[in-house]
Amino acid sequence: MWRFVVGRLLQAIPVILAVITVTFFLVRIAPGGPFDSEKAVIPEVKAALEAQYRLDLPLGQQYLAYLGDLAQGELGPSFKYPGRSVNELIAAGLPATAELGAYALLVAVVLGGLAGVVASLKPNSAQDYIPMSVAMIGICMPTFLLGPLLVLLFGIHLEWLPVAGWGDIPGDKILPSLTLGAAYAAYIARLSRAGMLEVMSQDYIRTARAKGLPEWQVVTRHALRGGLIPVVAFLGPAFAGLLAGSFVVETIFQIPGLGRFYVQAAFNRDYTMILGTTVFLSTLIVLFNLLSDILAAWLNPRLRAQYGEA
């Protein structure tokens, strides 16, 4: 197993390096610059700013210098927040983004897992078609459309929930979590249904039924562990995707998370903030993928044996 983990980590290094390289050169060739504004900047002042942030160096030297800083864990200073580093800005915005992602993942697992298991118990019936149809709608509906619809219904017309904010009131977190977690709940519903259908046809399930066990015990004690393996393998990429995909939801509901800095950095051409956030999220995606693979191997004896032999 350790050889598998180390091998995956070694495979992740060129992936992250490719992301860094592509992002670095894309942001540099994009029109505009971090010190462009409606007011003309005095050439001497602009030259001094570029020298301060090493933008006066050739592009290749800038790239190598950035990799050197990155190797030391430094993501560089922000161009648009003087006196603050990208590390500080990520640390300031990450708690709200991570909390939103955790709530959204909880919504996705509970709603999606329950819908998938219920649908698998009576395939090709109304109990199957209704939740799967809702799941298909959830997959097709983007968050920038679902969020305003939920705000109109529950926030404005019914006046049950706040329409924005991220405070200590539990109601603040319901609409953003539902908006962000809906699509992932739909994916989990389809994965859990497929996994449960495959497991429910296995011989050991028929043996458990032949012994006279109630159906709920057959499902909870024997089928769930194997049936939810596809969901477990999906959870790592899902949580990383929730963190990376929360920017639209944070903008809709005015949540002070990492997305606020990232969106502003894109408009302001804040090179280091764009790069730092991209590198940070890419690393999270790779790590969560690795963790989900390890957990799936632990739940599946065949995979565990395969990785143990590798």
C-alpha positions as CSV (number, residue, x, y, z in Angstrom):
1,M,0.0,0.0,0.0
2,W,2.8,2.4,0.8
3,R,4.3,1.8,-2.6
4,F,1.0,2.7,-4.1
5,V,0.7,6.0,-2.1
6,V,4.3,7.0,-2.9
7,G,3.8,6.2,-6.6
8,R,0.6,8.3,-6.7
9,L,2.4,11.2,-5.0
10,L,5.2,11.0,-7.5
11,Q,2.7,11.1,-10.3
12,A,1.1,14.2,-8.8
13,I,4.3,16.2,-9.0
14,P,4.3,16.6,-12.8
15,V,0.6,17.3,-12.8
16,I,0.9,20.2,-10.4
17,L,4.0,21.5,-12.2
18,A,2.0,21.5,-15.5
19,V,-0.8,23.4,-13.8
20,I,1.6,26.0,-12.5
21,T,3.3,26.4,-15.8
22,V,0.2,26.7,-17.9
23,T,-1.4,29.1,-15.4
24,F,1.7,31.2,-15.1
25,F,2.1,31.9,-18.8
26,L,-1.7,32.2,-19.5
27,V,-2.1,35.0,-16.9
28,R,1.0,36.8,-18.3
29,I,-0.2,36.8,-21.9
30,A,-3.7,38.0,-21.0
31,P,-4.5,41.6,-22.0
32,G,-3.8,44.2,-19.3
33,G,-1.6,44.2,-16.3
34,P,-1.8,44.6,-12.5
35,F,-0.9,48.2,-12.5
36,D,-3.1,49.3,-15.4
37,S,-5.9,51.7,-14.4
38,E,-8.2,54.4,-15.8
39,K,-5.7,57.0,-14.6
40,A,-2.4,57.0,-16.4
41,V,0.4,55.9,-14.1
42,I,3.7,57.9,-14.1
43,P,6.3,55.8,-16.0
44,E,8.8,56.1,-13.2
45,V,6.2,54.9,-10.6
46,K,5.2,52.0,-12.9
47,A,8.8,51.0,-13.4
48,A,9.4,51.1,-9.7
49,L,6.4,48.9,-9.0
50,E,7.4,46.4,-11.7
51,A,10.9,46.2,-10.2
52,Q,9.5,45.7,-6.7
53,Y,7.4,42.7,-7.9
54,R,10.2,41.4,-10.3
55,L,8.0,42.1,-13.4
56,D,11.0,43.8,-15.0
57,L,12.8,40.5,-15.4
58,P,12.5,38.4,-18.5
59,L,9.5,36.0,-18.4
60,G,11.7,32.9,-18.0
61,Q,13.5,34.4,-15.0
62,Q,10.1,35.4,-13.5
63,Y,9.0,31.8,-13.8
64,L,12.1,30.3,-12.2
65,A,11.9,32.8,-9.4
66,Y,8.3,31.9,-8.8
67,L,9.1,28.2,-8.6
68,G,11.9,29.0,-6.2
69,D,9.5,30.9,-3.9
70,L,6.9,28.1,-4.3
71,A,9.4,25.5,-3.2
72,Q,9.8,27.4,0.1
73,G,6.0,27.6,0.6
74,E,5.8,31.3,-0.4
75,L,3.1,32.2,-2.9
76,G,4.3,35.8,-3.2
77,P,2.8,39.2,-2.3
78,S,-0.5,40.3,-3.6
79,F,-0.4,43.1,-6.2
80,K,-3.8,44.5,-5.2
81,Y,-3.5,44.2,-1.4
82,P,-0.3,46.0,-0.5
83,G,1.4,44.6,2.6
84,R,-0.4,41.3,2.4
85,S,0.8,38.0,1.0
86,V,-1.2,35.5,-1.0
87,N,-0.6,33.0,1.9
88,E,-2.4,35.4,4.3
89,L,-5.3,36.0,1.9
90,I,-5.8,32.3,1.3
91,A,-5.7,31.7,5.1
92,A,-8.3,34.5,5.6
93,G,-10.7,33.2,3.0
94,L,-10.3,29.4,3.3
95,P,-12.3,28.9,6.6
96,A,-15.6,30.1,5.1
97,T,-15.0,28.3,1.8
98,A,-14.1,25.0,3.6
99,E,-17.1,25.3,5.9
100,L,-19.4,25.9,2.9
101,G,-17.8,22.9,1.1
102,A,-18.3,20.7,4.2
103,Y,-21.9,21.6,4.5
104,A,-22.5,21.1,0.8
105,L,-20.8,17.7,0.9
106,L,-23.0,16.7,3.8
107,V,-26.1,17.8,1.9
108,A,-24.9,15.8,-1.2
109,V,-24.1,12.7,0.8
110,V,-27.3,12.6,2.8
111,L,-29.7,13.5,0.0
112,G,-27.9,11.7,-2.8
113,G,-27.1,8.6,-0.9
114,L,-30.6,8.3,0.5
115,A,-32.2,8.8,-2.9
116,G,-29.8,6.3,-4.6
117,V,-30.4,3.6,-2.0
118,V,-34.2,4.1,-2.1
119,A,-34.2,4.0,-5.9
120,S,-32.2,0.8,-6.0
121,L,-34.6,-1.1,-3.7
122,K,-37.3,-1.1,-6.4
123,P,-35.7,-0.6,-9.8
124,N,-37.8,0.3,-12.8
125,S,-40.6,1.5,-10.7
126,A,-41.9,4.9,-9.6
127,Q,-39.7,4.7,-6.5
128,D,-36.8,4.5,-8.9
129,Y,-37.9,6.9,-11.7
130,I,-38.9,9.9,-9.5
131,P,-35.6,10.3,-7.5
132,M,-33.5,9.6,-10.6
133,S,-35.5,12.2,-12.7
134,V,-34.9,14.8,-9.9
135,A,-31.2,13.8,-9.9
136,M,-31.0,14.4,-13.7
137,I,-32.5,17.8,-13.2
138,G,-29.9,18.5,-10.5
139,I,-27.1,17.6,-12.8
140,C,-28.4,19.8,-15.6
141,M,-29.2,22.9,-13.6
142,P,-26.1,25.1,-13.0
143,T,-25.5,26.8,-9.6
144,F,-25.8,30.3,-11.0
145,L,-29.4,29.5,-11.9
146,L,-30.4,27.3,-8.9
147,G,-29.1,29.8,-6.4
148,P,-31.3,32.8,-7.5
149,L,-34.3,30.4,-7.8
150,L,-33.9,29.3,-4.2
151,V,-33.4,32.9,-3.1
152,L,-36.6,33.9,-4.8
153,L,-38.6,31.0,-3.4
154,F,-37.3,30.6,0.2
155,G,-35.8,34.1,0.8
156,I,-38.2,36.5,-0.9
157,H,-41.5,34.9,-1.4
158,L,-41.7,32.6,1.6
159,E,-39.3,34.7,3.7
160,W,-38.1,31.6,5.5
161,L,-34.3,32.0,5.1
162,P,-31.8,34.8,4.7
163,V,-30.9,35.6,1.1
164,A,-27.2,36.5,1.8
165,G,-24.5,36.5,4.5
166,W,-22.4,34.0,6.4
167,G,-22.8,34.6,10.1
168,D,-23.6,32.7,13.3
169,I,-27.2,32.2,12.3
170,P,-27.7,28.6,11.0
171,G,-30.2,29.8,8.5
172,D,-27.5,31.7,6.7
173,K,-25.9,28.5,5.6
174,I,-28.9,26.5,4.3
175,L,-29.4,28.1,0.9
176,P,-25.7,28.3,-0.1
177,S,-25.2,24.7,1.0
178,L,-28.2,23.4,-1.0
179,T,-27.2,25.4,-4.0
180,L,-23.6,24.1,-4.0
181,G,-24.4,20.5,-3.0
182,A,-27.4,19.9,-5.3
183,A,-25.4,18.8,-8.4
184,Y,-23.1,16.6,-6.3
185,A,-26.1,15.1,-4.6
186,A,-27.5,14.2,-8.0
187,Y,-24.2,12.5,-9.0
188,I,-24.0,10.6,-5.7
189,A,-27.6,9.4,-6.2
190,R,-26.8,7.9,-9.5
191,L,-23.6,6.3,-8.2
192,S,-25.1,4.9,-5.1
193,R,-28.1,3.5,-7.1
194,A,-25.7,1.8,-9.6
195,G,-23.5,0.4,-6.8
196,M,-26.4,-0.9,-4.8
197,L,-28.0,-2.6,-7.8
198,E,-24.7,-4.4,-8.6
199,V,-24.3,-5.5,-4.9
200,M,-27.9,-6.6,-4.5
201,S,-27.5,-9.1,-7.3
202,Q,-24.5,-10.8,-5.6
203,D,-24.7,-14.4,-4.2
204,Y,-24.0,-13.3,-0.6
205,I,-27.1,-11.0,-0.7
206,R,-29.2,-13.9,-1.8
207,T,-27.8,-16.1,0.9
208,A,-28.6,-13.4,3.5
209,R,-32.2,-13.3,2.3
210,A,-32.4,-17.1,2.2
211,K,-31.5,-17.1,5.9
212,G,-34.6,-15.1,6.6
213,L,-33.0,-11.8,7.5
214,P,-35.4,-8.7,7.2
215,E,-34.8,-6.7,4.1
216,W,-33.6,-3.6,6.1
217,Q,-30.9,-5.8,7.7
218,V,-29.8,-7.2,4.3
219,V,-29.5,-3.6,3.0
220,T,-27.8,-2.0,6.0
221,R,-25.6,-4.8,7.2
222,H,-24.6,-6.5,4.0
223,A,-25.3,-4.3,0.9
224,L,-24.4,-0.8,1.9
225,R,-20.6,-1.3,2.5
226,G,-20.1,-2.6,-1.0
227,G,-22.8,-0.6,-2.7
228,L,-21.4,2.7,-1.6
229,I,-17.8,2.1,-2.7
230,P,-18.3,4.2,-5.9
231,V,-19.6,7.0,-3.7
232,V,-16.6,6.8,-1.4
233,A,-14.3,7.0,-4.5
234,F,-16.2,10.1,-5.6
235,L,-16.0,11.9,-2.2
236,G,-12.4,13.1,-2.5
237,P,-12.8,14.7,-6.0
238,A,-16.2,15.9,-4.9
239,F,-15.0,17.9,-1.9
240,A,-12.1,19.3,-3.9
241,G,-14.5,20.3,-6.6
242,L,-16.8,21.9,-4.0
243,L,-14.0,24.0,-2.8
244,A,-13.0,25.0,-6.3
245,G,-16.5,25.5,-7.5
246,S,-17.8,27.5,-4.7
247,F,-16.8,30.9,-6.2
248,V,-20.1,31.4,-8.0
249,V,-22.1,30.5,-4.9
250,E,-20.0,32.8,-2.7
251,T,-20.6,35.6,-5.1
252,I,-24.4,35.0,-5.2
253,F,-24.7,34.8,-1.4
254,Q,-22.0,37.3,-0.5
255,I,-19.9,34.8,1.4
256,P,-16.5,36.1,2.6
257,G,-14.6,33.1,1.3
258,L,-11.7,32.4,-1.0
259,G,-13.8,32.9,-4.1
260,R,-14.1,36.6,-3.4
261,F,-10.3,37.1,-3.6
262,Y,-10.0,34.8,-6.6
263,V,-12.7,36.6,-8.6
264,Q,-11.3,40.0,-7.7
265,A,-7.8,38.8,-8.7
266,A,-9.1,37.8,-12.1
267,F,-10.5,41.3,-12.7
268,N,-7.5,43.1,-11.2
269,R,-4.9,40.9,-13.0
270,D,-3.4,40.0,-9.6
271,Y,-1.0,37.5,-11.0
272,T,0.3,36.1,-7.7
273,M,-3.2,35.7,-6.3
274,I,-4.5,33.9,-9.3
275,L,-1.4,31.6,-9.4
276,G,-1.5,31.0,-5.6
277,T,-5.1,30.1,-5.5
278,T,-4.8,27.8,-8.5
279,V,-1.8,26.0,-7.1
280,F,-3.5,25.6,-3.7
281,L,-6.7,24.2,-5.2
282,S,-4.9,21.9,-7.6
283,T,-2.9,20.5,-4.7
284,L,-6.1,19.9,-2.8
285,I,-7.7,18.1,-5.7
286,V,-4.7,15.8,-6.1
287,L,-4.6,15.0,-2.3
288,F,-8.3,14.4,-2.0
289,N,-8.2,12.1,-5.0
290,L,-5.4,10.1,-3.3
291,L,-7.3,9.9,-0.1
292,S,-10.5,8.7,-1.8
293,D,-8.5,6.0,-3.6
294,I,-6.9,4.8,-0.4
295,L,-10.3,4.7,1.4
296,A,-11.9,2.8,-1.5
297,A,-9.1,0.3,-1.5
298,W,-9.6,-0.2,2.3
299,L,-13.3,-0.8,1.8
300,N,-12.8,-3.2,-1.1
301,P,-10.7,-6.3,-0.2
302,R,-9.9,-7.0,-3.9
303,L,-8.4,-3.6,-4.4
304,R,-6.6,-3.8,-1.1
305,A,-5.0,-7.0,-2.1
306,Q,-4.1,-5.6,-5.5
307,Y,-2.5,-2.5,-4.1
308,G,-0.8,-4.6,-1.4
309,E,0.9,-6.7,-4.1
310,A,1.9,-3.6,-6.1
